[in-house]
Amino acid sequence: MPDVLLGWDEHLDAAWQELGEPGAHGTPGRVSRIDRGWSTILRRATDVEPLRVRNIGADVAVGDWVVVDEAIERVAHVIGRRSAFVRRASHEGDRAEADVLAANIDVVFLVHALTAPPNQRRLERELVLAFDSGAQPEIVLTKPDVADDIETTVAELRAVAAGVPVHIASGITGVGLEPIRAAAVGGRTLAFFGASGVGKSTLVNSLIGRQEMATSEVRKHDQRGRHTTVATQLLPLADGGWLIDTPGFRAVSLWLSGRGIERAFIDVFDLMDDCRFRDCKHDQEPGCAVRAAITAGELDPLRFASLRRLVAEEAALEEEQARRQRIADRRKGGREPLDDDPDVE
């Protein structure tokens, strides 16, 4: 039986049974790190000699539960995920490819530094991805011990937080860490995402009780830092539970959304329900509740413009996916796309 202390649960057990309960060399085990096509796999929470196998032909992310082959050379099966934080791959040349940053997570912590100007637009994007992940989103604001005008920054970020919990915590002083630790009670898995220099590594070191992640100074003129976390890792918390730390990333590109946009902009969608016309475009139509809220100063026009951009981005992504599927279907049927085919660039 896979180790429940490693995060195994009823959902994973059901997905494993659907595969016929494959197992080899003590797996299913959990992926704790990925390096250039190699997975490090823990078979027990106390495993001191994890397996290291290739990811050939397998879509694997840190946090996944996998079964290795009999030769202990590669990942043979990936157990169905119960949650995953996914963005669009940002590498040049990738078109509409998913980038799974962490899998089988319970709480997603979106980390922002109080020392930097509040970035509402980034937080909105992160919240869309977090809501779509299937995990519970929460926000952590770091560096309160060295920040100025904390109240203003917190207020601006809360304004777009869609009602999710907001924590103020310091990895240096330890202030505010207890609610974060409590989220891992019962062997749950926490995941931390944020830009470089927001204090994520310092926070992680405090939570796991040791200096596991390297830290670096941020630049004084813009409070930006270098990527001190170089690989995504699954780490044990001192009081039980698990933590997935990820390298800081700049691009927060949407992947195919479920209800993430609606949940991240619930205040705007609630206003839309009050529009006089069901097909209101929120432009010049009479009785538009959205425009009325903007005029009254109750809705920031920048937030509404952000929503429109994200909806358009998602629509373009869906069309790209559909176009690629049409090409694949033609090739599968033995028909190569013609040069003047609108689906071919």
PyMOL commands that set and color helices and strands:
alter all, ss='L'
color gray80, all
select helices_A, chain A and resi 4-6+10-18+120-133+150-158+178-182+200-208+260-264+266-272+289-295+301-332
alter helices_A, ss='H'
color red, helices_A
select strands_A, chain A and resi 29-35+38-42+51-54+65-68+75-78+84-88+98-103+107-113+136-142+166-169+189-194+233-236+242-245
alter strands_A, ss='S'
color yellow, strands_A
deselect
rebuild
show_as cartoon
